[in-house]
């Protein structure tokens, strides 16, 4: 029973979500955007930047800066 509980707890820790805090903008008219988004893969600023740039481009926005990343 204890081993099963440890296995579930370990699996949950491995599946922790990575959250990235970022700033973005849209031009014409100027619109500034601040948000926190869930990121897949390694919880690093470089990985967050790569994913968020693609997401922002799809929305017609430009990623300005990844402020921080953290495990949920």
C-alpha positions as CSV (number, residue, x, y, z in Angstrom):
1,X,0.0,0.0,0.0
2,X,2.8,2.4,0.9
3,X,4.6,1.6,-2.4
4,X,1.5,2.4,-4.3
5,X,1.1,5.8,-2.6
6,X,4.7,6.7,-3.2
7,X,4.4,5.7,-6.9
8,X,1.3,8.0,-7.3
9,X,3.0,10.8,-5.5
10,X,6.2,10.5,-7.6
11,X,4.1,10.4,-10.8
12,X,2.3,13.6,-9.8
13,X,5.5,15.4,-9.1
14,X,6.9,14.4,-12.5
15,X,3.8,15.7,-14.2
16,X,3.9,19.2,-12.5
17,X,2.9,22.0,-14.8
18,X,5.4,24.7,-15.8
19,X,4.0,28.2,-15.6
20,X,5.6,31.1,-17.5
21,X,4.9,34.7,-16.7
22,X,5.3,37.0,-19.8
23,X,4.7,40.3,-21.4
24,X,3.6,40.7,-25.1
25,X,2.3,43.5,-27.3
26,X,0.2,44.2,-30.4
27,X,0.8,47.2,-32.6
28,X,-1.7,49.5,-34.3
29,X,-3.3,50.3,-32.0
30,X,-0.8,49.5,-29.2
31,X,-2.1,46.8,-26.8
32,X,0.1,45.6,-24.0
33,X,-0.5,42.1,-22.6
34,X,0.6,40.4,-19.4
35,X,-0.3,36.8,-18.6
36,X,0.8,33.5,-17.2
37,X,0.7,30.4,-19.5
38,X,1.3,26.7,-19.0
39,X,4.4,25.5,-20.9
40,X,5.1,21.9,-22.1
41,X,8.5,20.3,-21.7
42,X,11.4,21.6,-19.7
43,X,10.6,24.5,-17.3
44,X,13.2,27.0,-18.6
45,X,12.9,30.5,-19.9
46,X,14.4,29.4,-23.3
47,X,11.7,26.7,-23.7
48,X,9.0,29.2,-22.6
49,X,10.2,31.8,-25.0
50,X,10.1,29.4,-27.9
51,X,6.6,28.2,-27.2
52,X,5.2,31.7,-26.4
53,X,6.7,33.3,-29.5
54,X,4.7,30.8,-31.6
55,X,1.5,31.3,-29.6
56,X,1.8,35.1,-29.7
57,X,2.5,35.1,-33.4
58,X,-0.6,33.1,-34.1
59,X,-2.6,35.8,-32.2
60,X,-0.9,38.7,-34.1
61,X,1.2,39.7,-31.1
62,X,4.9,40.0,-30.3
63,X,6.4,38.4,-27.2
64,X,8.4,41.1,-25.3
65,X,9.8,39.2,-22.4
66,X,9.5,36.0,-20.3
67,X,9.6,37.3,-16.8
68,X,9.8,34.0,-14.9
69,X,9.1,30.3,-15.0
70,X,8.0,28.1,-12.1
71,X,6.7,24.6,-11.5
72,X,3.1,24.6,-10.3
